[in-house]
Amino acid sequence: MEAEDNRKANLDNVAKDILYKTLYKISFSKIKMCKTANEIWEKLTHLCEGNEQTKEKKLSVAVQKFDNIKMKTGKSLHKYDERIGAIINELNALGNVYSNKEVALKVVRVIPNEWDVM
């Protein structure tokens, strides 16, 4: 039993060390009082994701970004692809996944008139 406790304590120390090394100083100051890696993880999750109300607001903003995105006249398709990709990644992270078909339809709908001939 003692060997198992030692193994768990060692794994916890390794996990804490990894978390400590990956945090910015400002984040470290917010979690330095946590005793276990699990406590650190829970605290970071709460700090980064917020509560349910915060998550809903973030999702609402991301959906609005997706709905309102337009390809700017004179801008490259590559830049537009980067912008829409970032929004899609944000939506996925918040649990709102659009199908490839929905994204493709959005891309086609917002391409400027100068692209119609192509």
Phi and psi restraints in degrees (range 20) as a CNS / XPLOR table:
assign (resid 1 and name C) (resid 2 and name N)
       (resid 2 and name CA) (resid 2 and name C) 1.0 -64.9 20.0 2
assign (resid 2 and name N) (resid 2 and name CA)
       (resid 2 and name C) (resid 3 and name N) 1.0 -37.5 20.0 2
assign (resid 2 and name C) (resid 3 and name N)
       (resid 3 and name CA) (resid 3 and name C) 1.0 -63.0 20.0 2
assign (resid 3 and name N) (resid 3 and name CA)
       (resid 3 and name C) (resid 4 and name N) 1.0 -40.9 20.0 2
assign (resid 3 and name C) (resid 4 and name N)
       (resid 4 and name CA) (resid 4 and name C) 1.0 -65.0 20.0 2
assign (resid 4 and name N) (resid 4 and name CA)
       (resid 4 and name C) (resid 5 and name N) 1.0 -41.9 20.0 2
assign (resid 4 and name C) (resid 5 and name N)
       (resid 5 and name CA) (resid 5 and name C) 1.0 -63.0 20.0 2
assign (resid 5 and name N) (resid 5 and name CA)
       (resid 5 and name C) (resid 6 and name N) 1.0 -41.0 20.0 2
assign (resid 5 and name C) (resid 6 and name N)
       (resid 6 and name CA) (resid 6 and name C) 1.0 -64.1 20.0 2
assign (resid 6 and name N) (resid 6 and name CA)
       (resid 6 and name C) (resid 7 and name N) 1.0 -41.2 20.0 2
assign (resid 6 and name C) (resid 7 and name N)
       (resid 7 and name CA) (resid 7 and name C) 1.0 -62.9 20.0 2
assign (resid 7 and name N) (resid 7 and name CA)
       (resid 7 and name C) (resid 8 and name N) 1.0 -44.6 20.0 2
assign (resid 7 and name C) (resid 8 and name N)
       (resid 8 and name CA) (resid 8 and name C) 1.0 -64.4 20.0 2
assign (resid 8 and name N) (resid 8 and name CA)
       (resid 8 and name C) (resid 9 and name N) 1.0 -41.3 20.0 2
assign (resid 8 and name C) (resid 9 and name N)
       (resid 9 and name CA) (resid 9 and name C) 1.0 -64.1 20.0 2
assign (resid 9 and name N) (resid 9 and name CA)
       (resid 9 and name C) (resid 10 and name N) 1.0 -39.8 20.0 2
assign (resid 9 and name C) (resid 10 and name N)
       (resid 10 and name CA) (resid 10 and name C) 1.0 -65.2 20.0 2
assign (resid 10 and name N) (resid 10 and name CA)
       (resid 10 and name C) (resid 11 and name N) 1.0 -45.1 20.0 2
assign (resid 10 and name C) (resid 11 and name N)
       (resid 11 and name CA) (resid 11 and name C) 1.0 -62.4 20.0 2
assign (resid 11 and name N) (resid 11 and name CA)
       (resid 11 and name C) (resid 12 and name N) 1.0 -39.6 20.0 2
assign (resid 11 and name C) (resid 12 and name N)
       (resid 12 and name CA) (resid 12 and name C) 1.0 -63.4 20.0 2
assign (resid 12 and name N) (resid 12 and name CA)
       (resid 12 and name C) (resid 13 and name N) 1.0 -42.2 20.0 2
assign (resid 12 and name C) (resid 13 and name N)
       (resid 13 and name CA) (resid 13 and name C) 1.0 -63.9 20.0 2
assign (resid 13 and name N) (resid 13 and name CA)
       (resid 13 and name C) (resid 14 and name N) 1.0 -39.9 20.0 2
assign (resid 13 and name C) (resid 14 and name N)
       (resid 14 and name CA) (resid 14 and name C) 1.0 -63.5 20.0 2
assign (resid 14 and name N) (resid 14 and name CA)
       (resid 14 and name C) (resid 15 and name N) 1.0 -45.7 20.0 2
assign (resid 14 and name C) (resid 15 and name N)
       (resid 15 and name CA) (resid 15 and name C) 1.0 -62.9 20.0 2
assign (resid 15 and name N) (resid 15 and name CA)
       (resid 15 and name C) (resid 16 and name N) 1.0 -43.9 20.0 2
assign (resid 15 and name C) (resid 16 and name N)
       (resid 16 and name CA) (resid 16 and name C) 1.0 -61.6 20.0 2
assign (resid 16 and name N) (resid 16 and name CA)
       (resid 16 and name C) (resid 17 and name N) 1.0 -42.1 20.0 2
assign (resid 16 and name C) (resid 17 and name N)
       (resid 17 and name CA) (resid 17 and name C) 1.0 -60.5 20.0 2
assign (resid 17 and name N) (resid 17 and name CA)
       (resid 17 and name C) (resid 18 and name N) 1.0 -44.1 20.0 2
assign (resid 17 and name C) (resid 18 and name N)
       (resid 18 and name CA) (resid 18 and name C) 1.0 -62.2 20.0 2
assign (resid 18 and name N) (resid 18 and name CA)
       (resid 18 and name C) (resid 19 and name N) 1.0 -46.6 20.0 2
assign (resid 18 and name C) (resid 19 and name N)
       (resid 19 and name CA) (resid 19 and name C) 1.0 -62.1 20.0 2
assign (resid 19 and name N) (resid 19 and name CA)
       (resid 19 and name C) (resid 20 and name N) 1.0 -44.0 20.0 2
assign (resid 19 and name C) (resid 20 and name N)
       (resid 20 and name CA) (resid 20 and name C) 1.0 -60.5 20.0 2
assign (resid 20 and name N) (resid 20 and name CA)
       (resid 20 and name C) (resid 21 and name N) 1.0 -41.7 20.0 2
assign (resid 20 and name C) (resid 21 and name N)
       (resid 21 and name CA) (resid 21 and name C) 1.0 -71.2 20.0 2
assign (resid 21 and name N) (resid 21 and name CA)
       (resid 21 and name C) (resid 22 and name N) 1.0 -20.3 20.0 2
assign (resid 21 and name C) (resid 22 and name N)
       (resid 22 and name CA) (resid 22 and name C) 1.0 -97.6 20.0 2
assign (resid 22 and name N) (resid 22 and name CA)
       (resid 22 and name C) (resid 23 and name N) 1.0 -3.2 20.0 2
assign (resid 22 and name C) (resid 23 and name N)
       (resid 23 and name CA) (resid 23 and name C) 1.0 -96.4 20.0 2
assign (resid 23 and name N) (resid 23 and name CA)
       (resid 23 and name C) (resid 24 and name N) 1.0 147.4 20.0 2
assign (resid 23 and name C) (resid 24 and name N)
       (resid 24 and name CA) (resid 24 and name C) 1.0 -71.7 20.0 2
assign (resid 24 and name N) (resid 24 and name CA)
       (resid 24 and name C) (resid 25 and name N) 1.0 158.5 20.0 2
assign (resid 24 and name C) (resid 25 and name N)
       (resid 25 and name CA) (resid 25 and name C) 1.0 -57.0 20.0 2
assign (resid 25 and name N) (resid 25 and name CA)
       (resid 25 and name C) (resid 26 and name N) 1.0 -39.0 20.0 2
assign (resid 25 and name C) (resid 26 and name N)
       (resid 26 and name CA) (resid 26 and name C) 1.0 -64.9 20.0 2
assign (resid 26 and name N) (resid 26 and name CA)
       (resid 26 and name C) (resid 27 and name N) 1.0 -37.8 20.0 2
assign (resid 26 and name C) (resid 27 and name N)
       (resid 27 and name CA) (resid 27 and name C) 1.0 -71.8 20.0 2
assign (resid 27 and name N) (resid 27 and name CA)
       (resid 27 and name C) (resid 28 and name N) 1.0 -38.3 20.0 2
assign (resid 27 and name C) (resid 28 and name N)
       (resid 28 and name CA) (resid 28 and name C) 1.0 -59.3 20.0 2
assign (resid 28 and name N) (resid 28 and name CA)
       (resid 28 and name C) (resid 29 and name N) 1.0 -39.9 20.0 2
assign (resid 28 and name C) (resid 29 and name N)
       (resid 29 and name CA) (resid 29 and name C) 1.0 -64.1 20.0 2
assign (resid 29 and name N) (resid 29 and name CA)
       (resid 29 and name C) (resid 30 and name N) 1.0 -23.4 20.0 2
assign (resid 29 and name C) (resid 30 and name N)
       (resid 30 and name CA) (resid 30 and name C) 1.0 -84.5 20.0 2
assign (resid 30 and name N) (resid 30 and name CA)
       (resid 30 and name C) (resid 31 and name N) 1.0 -17.1 20.0 2
assign (resid 30 and name C) (resid 31 and name N)
       (resid 31 and name CA) (resid 31 and name C) 1.0 -119.1 20.0 2
assign (resid 31 and name N) (resid 31 and name CA)
       (resid 31 and name C) (resid 32 and name N) 1.0 -0.7 20.0 2
assign (resid 31 and name C) (resid 32 and name N)
       (resid 32 and name CA) (resid 32 and name C) 1.0 -63.6 20.0 2
assign (resid 32 and name N) (resid 32 and name CA)
       (resid 32 and name C) (resid 33 and name N) 1.0 -18.8 20.0 2
assign (resid 32 and name C) (resid 33 and name N)
       (resid 33 and name CA) (resid 33 and name C) 1.0 -85.2 20.0 2
assign (resid 33 and name N) (resid 33 and name CA)
       (resid 33 and name C) (resid 34 and name N) 1.0 -9.7 20.0 2
assign (resid 33 and name C) (resid 34 and name N)
       (resid 34 and name CA) (resid 34 and name C) 1.0 -68.5 20.0 2
assign (resid 34 and name N) (resid 34 and name CA)
       (resid 34 and name C) (resid 35 and name N) 1.0 141.1 20.0 2
assign (resid 34 and name C) (resid 35 and name N)
       (resid 35 and name CA) (resid 35 and name C) 1.0 -89.6 20.0 2
assign (resid 35 and name N) (resid 35 and name CA)
       (resid 35 and name C) (resid 36 and name N) 1.0 -32.2 20.0 2
assign (resid 35 and name C) (resid 36 and name N)
       (resid 36 and name CA) (resid 36 and name C) 1.0 -124.6 20.0 2
assign (resid 36 and name N) (resid 36 and name CA)
       (resid 36 and name C) (resid 37 and name N) 1.0 163.0 20.0 2
assign (resid 36 and name C) (resid 37 and name N)
       (resid 37 and name CA) (resid 37 and name C) 1.0 -61.4 20.0 2
assign (resid 37 and name N) (resid 37 and name CA)
       (resid 37 and name C) (resid 38 and name N) 1.0 -36.0 20.0 2
assign (resid 37 and name C) (resid 38 and name N)
       (resid 38 and name CA) (resid 38 and name C) 1.0 -64.6 20.0 2
assign (resid 38 and name N) (resid 38 and name CA)
       (resid 38 and name C) (resid 39 and name N) 1.0 -42.1 20.0 2
assign (resid 38 and name C) (resid 39 and name N)
       (resid 39 and name CA) (resid 39 and name C) 1.0 -61.5 20.0 2
assign (resid 39 and name N) (resid 39 and name CA)
       (resid 39 and name C) (resid 40 and name N) 1.0 -42.7 20.0 2
assign (resid 39 and name C) (resid 40 and name N)
       (resid 40 and name CA) (resid 40 and name C) 1.0 -60.3 20.0 2
assign (resid 40 and name N) (resid 40 and name CA)
       (resid 40 and name C) (resid 41 and name N) 1.0 -47.0 20.0 2
assign (resid 40 and name C) (resid 41 and name N)
       (resid 41 and name CA) (resid 41 and name C) 1.0 -60.7 20.0 2
assign (resid 41 and name N) (resid 41 and name CA)
       (resid 41 and name C) (resid 42 and name N) 1.0 -45.2 20.0 2
assign (resid 41 and name C) (resid 42 and name N)
       (resid 42 and name CA) (resid 42 and name C) 1.0 -61.6 20.0 2
assign (resid 42 and name N) (resid 42 and name CA)
       (resid 42 and name C) (resid 43 and name N) 1.0 -43.6 20.0 2
assign (resid 42 and name C) (resid 43 and name N)
       (resid 43 and name CA) (resid 43 and name C) 1.0 -64.3 20.0 2
assign (resid 43 and name N) (resid 43 and name CA)
       (resid 43 and name C) (resid 44 and name N) 1.0 -44.6 20.0 2
assign (resid 43 and name C) (resid 44 and name N)
       (resid 44 and name CA) (resid 44 and name C) 1.0 -64.1 20.0 2
assign (resid 44 and name N) (resid 44 and name CA)
       (resid 44 and name C) (resid 45 and name N) 1.0 -39.9 20.0 2
assign (resid 44 and name C) (resid 45 and name N)
       (resid 45 and name CA) (resid 45 and name C) 1.0 -60.4 20.0 2
assign (resid 45 and name N) (resid 45 and name CA)
       (resid 45 and name C) (resid 46 and name N) 1.0 -45.6 20.0 2
assign (resid 45 and name C) (resid 46 and name N)
       (resid 46 and name CA) (resid 46 and name C) 1.0 -65.0 20.0 2
assign (resid 46 and name N) (resid 46 and name CA)
       (resid 46 and name C) (resid 47 and name N) 1.0 -41.6 20.0 2
assign (resid 46 and name C) (resid 47 and name N)
       (resid 47 and name CA) (resid 47 and name C) 1.0 -65.6 20.0 2
assign (resid 47 and name N) (resid 47 and name CA)
       (resid 47 and name C) (resid 48 and name N) 1.0 -40.5 20.0 2
assign (resid 47 and name C) (resid 48 and name N)
       (resid 48 and name CA) (resid 48 and name C) 1.0 -83.2 20.0 2
assign (resid 48 and name N) (resid 48 and name CA)
       (resid 48 and name C) (resid 49 and name N) 1.0 -39.8 20.0 2
assign (resid 48 and name C) (resid 49 and name N)
       (resid 49 and name CA) (resid 49 and name C) 1.0 -95.2 20.0 2
assign (resid 49 and name N) (resid 49 and name CA)
       (resid 49 and name C) (resid 50 and name N) 1.0 -28.1 20.0 2
assign (resid 49 and name C) (resid 50 and name N)
       (resid 50 and name CA) (resid 50 and name C) 1.0 79.1 20.0 2
assign (resid 50 and name N) (resid 50 and name CA)
       (resid 50 and name C) (resid 51 and name N) 1.0 -173.2 20.0 2
assign (resid 50 and name C) (resid 51 and name N)
       (resid 51 and name CA) (resid 51 and name C) 1.0 -85.7 20.0 2
assign (resid 51 and name N) (resid 51 and name CA)
       (resid 51 and name C) (resid 52 and name N) 1.0 -176.8 20.0 2
assign (resid 51 and name C) (resid 52 and name N)
       (resid 52 and name CA) (resid 52 and name C) 1.0 -60.6 20.0 2
assign (resid 52 and name N) (resid 52 and name CA)
       (resid 52 and name C) (resid 53 and name N) 1.0 -38.3 20.0 2
assign (resid 52 and name C) (resid 53 and name N)
       (resid 53 and name CA) (resid 53 and name C) 1.0 -64.6 20.0 2
assign (resid 53 and name N) (resid 53 and name CA)
       (resid 53 and name C) (resid 54 and name N) 1.0 -41.1 20.0 2
assign (resid 53 and name C) (resid 54 and name N)
       (resid 54 and name CA) (resid 54 and name C) 1.0 -64.6 20.0 2
assign (resid 54 and name N) (resid 54 and name CA)
       (resid 54 and name C) (resid 55 and name N) 1.0 -42.5 20.0 2
assign (resid 54 and name C) (resid 55 and name N)
       (resid 55 and name CA) (resid 55 and name C) 1.0 -61.6 20.0 2
assign (resid 55 and name N) (resid 55 and name CA)
       (resid 55 and name C) (resid 56 and name N) 1.0 -42.4 20.0 2
assign (resid 55 and name C) (resid 56 and name N)
       (resid 56 and name CA) (resid 56 and name C) 1.0 -62.4 20.0 2
assign (resid 56 and name N) (resid 56 and name CA)
       (resid 56 and name C) (resid 57 and name N) 1.0 -40.9 20.0 2
assign (resid 56 and name C) (resid 57 and name N)
       (resid 57 and name CA) (resid 57 and name C) 1.0 -65.1 20.0 2
assign (resid 57 and name N) (resid 57 and name CA)
       (resid 57 and name C) (resid 58 and name N) 1.0 -43.4 20.0 2
assign (resid 57 and name C) (resid 58 and name N)
       (resid 58 and name CA) (resid 58 and name C) 1.0 -60.9 20.0 2
assign (resid 58 and name N) (resid 58 and name CA)
       (resid 58 and name C) (resid 59 and name N) 1.0 -42.6 20.0 2
assign (resid 58 and name C) (resid 59 and name N)
       (resid 59 and name CA) (resid 59 and name C) 1.0 -64.4 20.0 2
assign (resid 59 and name N) (resid 59 and name CA)
       (resid 59 and name C) (resid 60 and name N) 1.0 -43.5 20.0 2
assign (resid 59 and name C) (resid 60 and name N)
       (resid 60 and name CA) (resid 60 and name C) 1.0 -59.8 20.0 2
assign (resid 60 and name N) (resid 60 and name CA)
       (resid 60 and name C) (resid 61 and name N) 1.0 -43.6 20.0 2
assign (resid 60 and name C) (resid 61 and name N)
       (resid 61 and name CA) (resid 61 and name C) 1.0 -65.0 20.0 2
assign (resid 61 and name N) (resid 61 and name CA)
       (resid 61 and name C) (resid 62 and name N) 1.0 -43.1 20.0 2
assign (resid 61 and name C) (resid 62 and name N)
       (resid 62 and name CA) (resid 62 and name C) 1.0 -64.6 20.0 2
assign (resid 62 and name N) (resid 62 and name CA)
       (resid 62 and name C) (resid 63 and name N) 1.0 -41.7 20.0 2
assign (resid 62 and name C) (resid 63 and name N)
       (resid 63 and name CA) (resid 63 and name C) 1.0 -63.0 20.0 2
assign (resid 63 and name N) (resid 63 and name CA)
       (resid 63 and name C) (resid 64 and name N) 1.0 -41.2 20.0 2
assign (resid 63 and name C) (resid 64 and name N)
       (resid 64 and name CA) (resid 64 and name C) 1.0 -63.6 20.0 2
assign (resid 64 and name N) (resid 64 and name CA)
       (resid 64 and name C) (resid 65 and name N) 1.0 -40.0 20.0 2
assign (resid 64 and name C) (resid 65 and name N)
       (resid 65 and name CA) (resid 65 and name C) 1.0 -60.2 20.0 2
assign (resid 65 and name N) (resid 65 and name CA)
       (resid 65 and name C) (resid 66 and name N) 1.0 -44.8 20.0 2
assign (resid 65 and name C) (resid 66 and name N)
       (resid 66 and name CA) (resid 66 and name C) 1.0 -63.6 20.0 2
assign (resid 66 and name N) (resid 66 and name CA)
       (resid 66 and name C) (resid 67 and name N) 1.0 -44.3 20.0 2
assign (resid 66 and name C) (resid 67 and name N)
       (resid 67 and name CA) (resid 67 and name C) 1.0 -65.0 20.0 2
assign (resid 67 and name N) (resid 67 and name CA)
       (resid 67 and name C) (resid 68 and name N) 1.0 -32.8 20.0 2
assign (resid 67 and name C) (resid 68 and name N)
       (resid 68 and name CA) (resid 68 and name C) 1.0 -99.5 20.0 2
assign (resid 68 and name N) (resid 68 and name CA)
       (resid 68 and name C) (resid 69 and name N) 1.0 -2.8 20.0 2
assign (resid 68 and name C) (resid 69 and name N)
       (resid 69 and name CA) (resid 69 and name C) 1.0 -66.0 20.0 2
assign (resid 69 and name N) (resid 69 and name CA)
       (resid 69 and name C) (resid 70 and name N) 1.0 137.8 20.0 2
assign (resid 69 and name C) (resid 70 and name N)
       (resid 70 and name CA) (resid 70 and name C) 1.0 -133.6 20.0 2
assign (resid 70 and name N) (resid 70 and name CA)
       (resid 70 and name C) (resid 71 and name N) 1.0 149.9 20.0 2
assign (resid 70 and name C) (resid 71 and name N)
       (resid 71 and name CA) (resid 71 and name C) 1.0 -83.0 20.0 2
assign (resid 71 and name N) (resid 71 and name CA)
       (resid 71 and name C) (resid 72 and name N) 1.0 122.1 20.0 2
assign (resid 71 and name C) (resid 72 and name N)
       (resid 72 and name CA) (resid 72 and name C) 1.0 -74.9 20.0 2
assign (resid 72 and name N) (resid 72 and name CA)
       (resid 72 and name C) (resid 73 and name N) 1.0 136.4 20.0 2
assign (resid 72 and name C) (resid 73 and name N)
       (resid 73 and name CA) (resid 73 and name C) 1.0 -59.2 20.0 2
assign (resid 73 and name N) (resid 73 and name CA)
       (resid 73 and name C) (resid 74 and name N) 1.0 134.0 20.0 2
assign (resid 73 and name C) (resid 74 and name N)
       (resid 74 and name CA) (resid 74 and name C) 1.0 85.9 20.0 2
assign (resid 74 and name N) (resid 74 and name CA)
       (resid 74 and name C) (resid 75 and name N) 1.0 -8.0 20.0 2
assign (resid 74 and name C) (resid 75 and name N)
       (resid 75 and name CA) (resid 75 and name C) 1.0 -91.7 20.0 2
assign (resid 75 and name N) (resid 75 and name CA)
       (resid 75 and name C) (resid 76 and name N) 1.0 154.9 20.0 2
assign (resid 75 and name C) (resid 76 and name N)
       (resid 76 and name CA) (resid 76 and name C) 1.0 -77.5 20.0 2
assign (resid 76 and name N) (resid 76 and name CA)
       (resid 76 and name C) (resid 77 and name N) 1.0 155.6 20.0 2
assign (resid 76 and name C) (resid 77 and name N)
       (resid 77 and name CA) (resid 77 and name C) 1.0 -64.2 20.0 2
assign (resid 77 and name N) (resid 77 and name CA)
       (resid 77 and name C) (resid 78 and name N) 1.0 -32.3 20.0 2
assign (resid 77 and name C) (resid 78 and name N)
       (resid 78 and name CA) (resid 78 and name C) 1.0 -61.6 20.0 2
assign (resid 78 and name N) (resid 78 and name CA)
       (resid 78 and name C) (resid 79 and name N) 1.0 -44.4 20.0 2
assign (resid 78 and name C) (resid 79 and name N)
       (resid 79 and name CA) (resid 79 and name C) 1.0 -64.6 20.0 2
assign (resid 79 and name N) (resid 79 and name CA)
       (resid 79 and name C) (resid 80 and name N) 1.0 -41.0 20.0 2
assign (resid 79 and name C) (resid 80 and name N)
       (resid 80 and name CA) (resid 80 and name C) 1.0 -63.5 20.0 2
assign (resid 80 and name N) (resid 80 and name CA)
       (resid 80 and name C) (resid 81 and name N) 1.0 -42.3 20.0 2
assign (resid 80 and name C) (resid 81 and name N)
       (resid 81 and name CA) (resid 81 and name C) 1.0 -61.2 20.0 2
assign (resid 81 and name N) (resid 81 and name CA)
       (resid 81 and name C) (resid 82 and name N) 1.0 -40.6 20.0 2
assign (resid 81 and name C) (resid 82 and name N)
       (resid 82 and name CA) (resid 82 and name C) 1.0 -62.8 20.0 2
assign (resid 82 and name N) (resid 82 and name CA)
       (resid 82 and name C) (resid 83 and name N) 1.0 -43.7 20.0 2
assign (resid 82 and name C) (resid 83 and name N)
       (resid 83 and name CA) (resid 83 and name C) 1.0 -64.8 20.0 2
assign (resid 83 and name N) (resid 83 and name CA)
       (resid 83 and name C) (resid 84 and name N) 1.0 -47.1 20.0 2
assign (resid 83 and name C) (resid 84 and name N)
       (resid 84 and name CA) (resid 84 and name C) 1.0 -69.5 20.0 2
assign (resid 84 and name N) (resid 84 and name CA)
       (resid 84 and name C) (resid 85 and name N) 1.0 -33.7 20.0 2
assign (resid 84 and name C) (resid 85 and name N)
       (resid 85 and name CA) (resid 85 and name C) 1.0 -62.7 20.0 2
assign (resid 85 and name N) (resid 85 and name CA)
       (resid 85 and name C) (resid 86 and name N) 1.0 -40.6 20.0 2
assign (resid 85 and name C) (resid 86 and name N)
       (resid 86 and name CA) (resid 86 and name C) 1.0 -64.3 20.0 2
assign (resid 86 and name N) (resid 86 and name CA)
       (resid 86 and name C) (resid 87 and name N) 1.0 -40.7 20.0 2
assign (resid 86 and name C) (resid 87 and name N)
       (resid 87 and name CA) (resid 87 and name C) 1.0 -66.9 20.0 2
assign (resid 87 and name N) (resid 87 and name CA)
       (resid 87 and name C) (resid 88 and name N) 1.0 -42.3 20.0 2
assign (resid 87 and name C) (resid 88 and name N)
       (resid 88 and name CA) (resid 88 and name C) 1.0 -62.1 20.0 2
assign (resid 88 and name N) (resid 88 and name CA)
       (resid 88 and name C) (resid 89 and name N) 1.0 -42.3 20.0 2
assign (resid 88 and name C) (resid 89 and name N)
       (resid 89 and name CA) (resid 89 and name C) 1.0 -62.4 20.0 2
assign (resid 89 and name N) (resid 89 and name CA)
       (resid 89 and name C) (resid 90 and name N) 1.0 -41.1 20.0 2
assign (resid 89 and name C) (resid 90 and name N)
       (resid 90 and name CA) (resid 90 and name C) 1.0 -62.4 20.0 2
assign (resid 90 and name N) (resid 90 and name CA)
       (resid 90 and name C) (resid 91 and name N) 1.0 -44.4 20.0 2
assign (resid 90 and name C) (resid 91 and name N)
       (resid 91 and name CA) (resid 91 and name C) 1.0 -63.6 20.0 2
assign (resid 91 and name N) (resid 91 and name CA)
       (resid 91 and name C) (resid 92 and name N) 1.0 -42.8 20.0 2
assign (resid 91 and name C) (resid 92 and name N)
       (resid 92 and name CA) (resid 92 and name C) 1.0 -60.3 20.0 2
assign (resid 92 and name N) (resid 92 and name CA)
       (resid 92 and name C) (resid 93 and name N) 1.0 -43.4 20.0 2
assign (resid 92 and name C) (resid 93 and name N)
       (resid 93 and name CA) (resid 93 and name C) 1.0 -63.1 20.0 2
assign (resid 93 and name N) (resid 93 and name CA)
       (resid 93 and name C) (resid 94 and name N) 1.0 -28.9 20.0 2
assign (resid 93 and name C) (resid 94 and name N)
       (resid 94 and name CA) (resid 94 and name C) 1.0 -90.6 20.0 2
assign (resid 94 and name N) (resid 94 and name CA)
       (resid 94 and name C) (resid 95 and name N) 1.0 3.7 20.0 2
assign (resid 94 and name C) (resid 95 and name N)
       (resid 95 and name CA) (resid 95 and name C) 1.0 89.3 20.0 2
assign (resid 95 and name N) (resid 95 and name CA)
       (resid 95 and name C) (resid 96 and name N) 1.0 10.6 20.0 2
assign (resid 95 and name C) (resid 96 and name N)
       (resid 96 and name CA) (resid 96 and name C) 1.0 -110.9 20.0 2
assign (resid 96 and name N) (resid 96 and name CA)
       (resid 96 and name C) (resid 97 and name N) 1.0 99.4 20.0 2
assign (resid 96 and name C) (resid 97 and name N)
       (resid 97 and name CA) (resid 97 and name C) 1.0 -101.2 20.0 2
assign (resid 97 and name N) (resid 97 and name CA)
       (resid 97 and name C) (resid 98 and name N) 1.0 124.2 20.0 2
assign (resid 97 and name C) (resid 98 and name N)
       (resid 98 and name CA) (resid 98 and name C) 1.0 -94.2 20.0 2
assign (resid 98 and name N) (resid 98 and name CA)
       (resid 98 and name C) (resid 99 and name N) 1.0 144.3 20.0 2
assign (resid 98 and name C) (resid 99 and name N)
       (resid 99 and name CA) (resid 99 and name C) 1.0 -74.3 20.0 2
assign (resid 99 and name N) (resid 99 and name CA)
       (resid 99 and name C) (resid 100 and name N) 1.0 161.8 20.0 2
assign (resid 99 and name C) (resid 100 and name N)
       (resid 100 and name CA) (resid 100 and name C) 1.0 -58.8 20.0 2
assign (resid 100 and name N) (resid 100 and name CA)
       (resid 100 and name C) (resid 101 and name N) 1.0 -35.8 20.0 2
assign (resid 100 and name C) (resid 101 and name N)
       (resid 101 and name CA) (resid 101 and name C) 1.0 -64.2 20.0 2
assign (resid 101 and name N) (resid 101 and name CA)
       (resid 101 and name C) (resid 102 and name N) 1.0 -44.8 20.0 2
assign (resid 101 and name C) (resid 102 and name N)
       (resid 102 and name CA) (resid 102 and name C) 1.0 -62.2 20.0 2
assign (resid 102 and name N) (resid 102 and name CA)
       (resid 102 and name C) (resid 103 and name N) 1.0 -41.0 20.0 2
assign (resid 102 and name C) (resid 103 and name N)
       (resid 103 and name CA) (resid 103 and name C) 1.0 -67.4 20.0 2
assign (resid 103 and name N) (resid 103 and name CA)
       (resid 103 and name C) (resid 104 and name N) 1.0 -43.7 20.0 2
assign (resid 103 and name C) (resid 104 and name N)
       (resid 104 and name CA) (resid 104 and name C) 1.0 -61.5 20.0 2
assign (resid 104 and name N) (resid 104 and name CA)
       (resid 104 and name C) (resid 105 and name N) 1.0 -42.5 20.0 2
assign (resid 104 and name C) (resid 105 and name N)
       (resid 105 and name CA) (resid 105 and name C) 1.0 -62.6 20.0 2
assign (resid 105 and name N) (resid 105 and name CA)
       (resid 105 and name C) (resid 106 and name N) 1.0 -39.0 20.0 2
assign (resid 105 and name C) (resid 106 and name N)
       (resid 106 and name CA) (resid 106 and name C) 1.0 -63.7 20.0 2
assign (resid 106 and name N) (resid 106 and name CA)
       (resid 106 and name C) (resid 107 and name N) 1.0 -44.7 20.0 2
assign (resid 106 and name C) (resid 107 and name N)
       (resid 107 and name CA) (resid 107 and name C) 1.0 -60.6 20.0 2
assign (resid 107 and name N) (resid 107 and name CA)
       (resid 107 and name C) (resid 108 and name N) 1.0 -46.6 20.0 2
assign (resid 107 and name C) (resid 108 and name N)
       (resid 108 and name CA) (resid 108 and name C) 1.0 -64.9 20.0 2
assign (resid 108 and name N) (resid 108 and name CA)
       (resid 108 and name C) (resid 109 and name N) 1.0 -38.5 20.0 2
assign (resid 108 and name C) (resid 109 and name N)
       (resid 109 and name CA) (resid 109 and name C) 1.0 -67.8 20.0 2
assign (resid 109 and name N) (resid 109 and name CA)
       (resid 109 and name C) (resid 110 and name N) 1.0 -28.4 20.0 2
assign (resid 109 and name C) (resid 110 and name N)
       (resid 110 and name CA) (resid 110 and name C) 1.0 -104.7 20.0 2
assign (resid 110 and name N) (resid 110 and name CA)
       (resid 110 and name C) (resid 111 and name N) 1.0 4.5 20.0 2
assign (resid 110 and name C) (resid 111 and name N)
       (resid 111 and name CA) (resid 111 and name C) 1.0 -68.4 20.0 2
assign (resid 111 and name N) (resid 111 and name CA)
       (resid 111 and name C) (resid 112 and name N) 1.0 133.7 20.0 2
assign (resid 111 and name C) (resid 112 and name N)
       (resid 112 and name CA) (resid 112 and name C) 1.0 -61.0 20.0 2
assign (resid 112 and name N) (resid 112 and name CA)
       (resid 112 and name C) (resid 113 and name N) 1.0 158.5 20.0 2
assign (resid 112 and name C) (resid 113 and name N)
       (resid 113 and name CA) (resid 113 and name C) 1.0 -58.2 20.0 2
assign (resid 113 and name N) (resid 113 and name CA)
       (resid 113 and name C) (resid 114 and name N) 1.0 -30.6 20.0 2
assign (resid 113 and name C) (resid 114 and name N)
       (resid 114 and name CA) (resid 114 and name C) 1.0 -61.8 20.0 2
assign (resid 114 and name N) (resid 114 and name CA)
       (resid 114 and name C) (resid 115 and name N) 1.0 -16.9 20.0 2
assign (resid 114 and name C) (resid 115 and name N)
       (resid 115 and name CA) (resid 115 and name C) 1.0 -91.4 20.0 2
assign (resid 115 and name N) (resid 115 and name CA)
       (resid 115 and name C) (resid 116 and name N) 1.0 -8.3 20.0 2
assign (resid 115 and name C) (resid 116 and name N)
       (resid 116 and name CA) (resid 116 and name C) 1.0 -55.1 20.0 2
assign (resid 116 and name N) (resid 116 and name CA)
       (resid 116 and name C) (resid 117 and name N) 1.0 -41.3 20.0 2
assign (resid 116 and name C) (resid 117 and name N)
       (resid 117 and name CA) (resid 117 and name C) 1.0 -63.4 20.0 2
assign (resid 117 and name N) (resid 117 and name CA)
       (resid 117 and name C) (resid 118 and name N) 1.0 -35.3 20.0 2
